[in-house]
Amino acid sequence: MDNFTKEELKNLIIGLCVIGFCLLCAVIVKLQRNTWKDSEDTDYSVQATFNRTDGLSIGDKIRMSGIDIGFVESSVLDEDYRATLTLKIHEGILIPDDSSASIVSSGIMGNKYIEIEPGGAEEYIENGGEFSYTQDAIVLEELVDRIISLGKAKRKTSTKQPQKEI
């Protein structure tokens, strides 16, 4: 220790702390990855087919009654040019066979997610099963265009009516 200056000793200690911190972070990430992998092994997959999935991405949430019950695992385009999503549902969550899946948004500018409305059937969708009822995403721009066109149509009909003379 007598061979090092105070500045060199300070740099050595800081370097060892940084290395220790990086190793600690690597161990934490490794443990978390194993925990997530183990939990995903018990989840099951179901399919849902939509005409439009605008704004929905892989990894987005799946909710039932406001509770997160899974995530979107993958998406592919089928032979009819429809989007078929693979949904990963947490183990222990049973979804009735007649349930519906809708793509909704959390607020006007919020993220998209899939909302599952449970049905009343006594049978449940099994691993590899498919939703019979789906509702596509609503594109905000189209909705605004519809509202504007309705307003314009209403304005035209109100200006075409003859005014009564007094």
C-alpha positions as CSV (number, residue, x, y, z in Angstrom):
1,M,0.0,0.0,0.0
2,D,3.0,2.3,0.5
3,N,3.7,2.2,-3.2
4,F,0.4,3.8,-4.2
5,T,-0.3,7.5,-4.0
6,K,-3.6,8.6,-2.5
7,E,-5.0,9.4,-5.9
8,E,-4.1,5.9,-7.3
9,L,-5.6,4.2,-4.2
10,K,-8.8,6.2,-4.6
11,N,-9.0,5.2,-8.3
12,L,-8.4,1.6,-7.4
13,I,-11.2,1.6,-4.7
14,I,-13.6,3.3,-7.1
15,G,-12.7,0.8,-9.9
16,L,-13.3,-2.2,-7.5
17,C,-16.6,-0.7,-6.4
18,V,-17.8,-0.3,-10.0
19,I,-16.8,-3.9,-10.9
20,G,-18.6,-5.2,-7.8
21,F,-21.7,-3.2,-8.7
22,C,-21.7,-4.5,-12.3
23,L,-21.3,-8.1,-11.0
24,L,-24.2,-7.5,-8.5
25,C,-26.4,-6.2,-11.3
26,A,-25.5,-9.2,-13.5
27,V,-26.5,-11.6,-10.7
28,I,-29.8,-9.8,-10.1
29,V,-30.7,-9.9,-13.9
30,K,-29.8,-13.6,-14.1
31,L,-32.0,-14.4,-11.1
32,Q,-34.9,-12.3,-12.4
33,R,-34.6,-13.9,-15.9
34,N,-34.8,-17.4,-14.4
35,T,-37.8,-16.3,-12.3
36,W,-39.6,-14.9,-15.3
37,K,-38.7,-18.0,-17.4
38,D,-40.1,-20.3,-14.8
39,S,-43.4,-18.4,-14.5
40,E,-43.8,-18.3,-18.3
41,D,-43.4,-22.1,-18.4
42,T,-46.6,-22.5,-16.5
43,D,-48.6,-20.0,-18.6
44,Y,-50.7,-21.2,-21.5
45,S,-51.3,-19.9,-25.0
46,V,-54.6,-19.0,-26.8
47,Q,-55.2,-17.5,-30.2
48,A,-57.3,-14.5,-31.2
49,T,-57.8,-13.3,-34.8
50,F,-58.5,-9.7,-35.7
51,N,-59.0,-7.7,-38.9
52,R,-57.1,-4.7,-37.4
53,T,-54.6,-4.5,-34.5
54,D,-53.6,-0.9,-35.0
55,G,-51.3,0.2,-32.2
56,L,-51.1,-3.2,-30.5
57,S,-47.6,-4.6,-30.1
58,I,-46.0,-7.8,-28.9
59,G,-45.6,-7.6,-25.1
60,D,-48.7,-5.5,-24.6
61,K,-51.0,-6.5,-21.7
62,I,-54.1,-8.6,-21.6
63,R,-56.6,-7.6,-19.0
64,M,-59.8,-9.1,-17.6
65,S,-62.0,-6.9,-15.3
66,G,-59.1,-4.4,-15.1
67,I,-56.5,-7.0,-13.9
68,D,-53.5,-8.0,-15.9
69,I,-53.7,-11.7,-16.8
70,G,-51.1,-12.0,-19.6
71,F,-49.4,-10.5,-22.6
72,V,-49.3,-10.7,-26.4
73,E,-46.7,-13.2,-27.2
74,S,-46.6,-13.1,-31.0
75,S,-48.5,-12.0,-34.1
76,V,-48.7,-13.4,-37.6
77,L,-50.6,-12.6,-40.8
78,D,-52.8,-15.5,-41.8
79,E,-53.8,-16.6,-45.4
80,D,-56.9,-14.3,-45.3
81,Y,-54.7,-11.3,-44.4
82,R,-56.0,-11.2,-40.8
83,A,-53.8,-10.7,-37.8
84,T,-53.6,-13.8,-35.6
85,L,-52.3,-13.1,-32.1
86,T,-50.9,-15.6,-29.7
87,L,-51.9,-14.6,-26.2
88,K,-50.0,-15.9,-23.2
89,I,-52.4,-16.2,-20.2
90,H,-51.1,-16.7,-16.6
91,E,-51.6,-20.2,-15.1
92,G,-54.8,-20.5,-13.0
93,I,-56.8,-18.0,-15.0
94,L,-59.7,-19.8,-16.6
95,I,-61.4,-18.1,-19.5
96,P,-64.9,-19.3,-20.4
97,D,-65.3,-20.7,-24.0
98,D,-67.7,-18.0,-25.1
99,S,-65.6,-15.0,-23.9
100,S,-64.7,-12.2,-26.3
101,A,-61.4,-10.4,-26.8
102,S,-61.4,-6.7,-27.8
103,I,-58.5,-4.3,-28.6
104,V,-59.0,-1.2,-26.5
105,S,-57.1,1.8,-25.4
106,S,-56.4,3.2,-22.0
107,G,-57.6,6.7,-22.6
108,I,-57.5,8.9,-25.7
109,M,-53.7,8.7,-26.2
110,G,-53.0,5.7,-24.0
111,N,-51.5,2.3,-24.9
112,K,-53.5,-0.4,-26.5
113,Y,-54.2,-3.7,-24.7
114,I,-56.6,-6.6,-25.1
115,E,-59.6,-6.6,-22.8
116,I,-61.3,-10.0,-22.3
117,E,-65.0,-10.0,-21.5
118,P,-65.7,-13.3,-19.8
119,G,-68.7,-15.3,-21.0
120,G,-71.0,-17.5,-19.1
121,A,-70.0,-21.0,-20.5
122,E,-69.0,-23.7,-18.1
123,E,-66.3,-24.9,-20.6
124,Y,-63.0,-23.0,-20.7
125,I,-60.5,-22.2,-23.5
126,E,-57.7,-24.7,-23.3
127,N,-54.1,-24.3,-24.2
128,G,-53.9,-23.8,-27.9
129,G,-57.6,-22.8,-28.1
130,E,-59.0,-19.8,-29.9
131,F,-61.4,-17.0,-29.1
132,S,-64.7,-17.2,-31.1
133,Y,-65.6,-13.6,-30.7
134,T,-63.1,-10.7,-31.3
135,Q,-63.5,-6.9,-31.8
136,D,-61.0,-5.0,-33.8
137,A,-59.1,-1.9,-32.7
138,I,-60.8,1.4,-33.3
139,V,-58.5,3.9,-35.0
140,L,-58.7,7.3,-33.4
141,E,-58.3,9.2,-36.7
142,E,-61.2,7.4,-38.3
143,L,-63.4,8.1,-35.3
144,V,-62.6,11.8,-35.4
145,D,-63.3,11.8,-39.2
146,R,-66.7,10.3,-38.6
147,I,-67.6,12.8,-36.0
148,I,-66.5,15.7,-38.3
149,S,-68.5,14.3,-41.2
150,L,-71.6,13.9,-39.0
151,G,-71.2,17.5,-37.9
152,K,-70.9,18.7,-41.5
153,A,-73.9,16.7,-42.6
154,K,-76.0,18.2,-39.7
155,R,-74.9,21.7,-40.6
156,K,-75.9,21.2,-44.3
157,T,-79.4,20.0,-43.3
158,S,-79.9,22.8,-40.9
159,T,-78.9,25.5,-43.5
160,K,-81.1,24.0,-46.2
161,Q,-84.3,24.4,-44.2
162,P,-86.2,27.5,-45.3
163,Q,-86.6,30.1,-42.7
164,K,-90.1,31.2,-41.7
165,E,-91.0,34.8,-42.6
166,I,-92.7,36.8,-39.9
